[in-house]
């Protein structure tokens, strides 16, 4: 039963998660923390941070980790990962078939333009959900954030920023 619920939850996330992994975090939060209570908000914030640092898309990494956490085995990881990828794969196969026919269509261009603000809103919503007293915000986190922001504006290598942030986290916490 838990495998089916996990699969359907991540299938839903996969179907309605437009805008990439960061935009999907709000959907993952709703399914994993609010609806099913598989993880706490703090645990999901940790999962999101680890998923961001590991190779691969953040939503897929989250699915893999949550699947394992919920079921306690690799089958849960595999089911959640397949479920979150299946809608995108199916839609991409269909979209590829019809894209060249529709790319100059006025309605198609309008629909694509209309989705851009929605994606930005979902990403902002995800960021706001992860901010909270028990998840991320303290003065040490703000110092790391500010330092990384300034360094990224100055075009410091992102990999170096990740490594330095990890070191700062170990030292400060």
Secondary structure as GFF3:
##gff-version 3
##sequence-region A 1 173
A	DSSP	alpha_helix	2	16	.	.	.	ID=ss1
A	DSSP	alpha_helix	21	29	.	.	.	ID=ss2
A	DSSP	pi_helix	30	35	.	.	.	ID=ss3
A	DSSP	alpha_helix	41	53	.	.	.	ID=ss4
A	DSSP	alpha_helix	58	71	.	.	.	ID=ss5
A	DSSP	alpha_helix	74	102	.	.	.	ID=ss6
A	DSSP	alpha_helix	106	130	.	.	.	ID=ss7
A	DSSP	alpha_helix	139	153	.	.	.	ID=ss8
A	DSSP	alpha_helix	158	172	.	.	.	ID=ss9
###
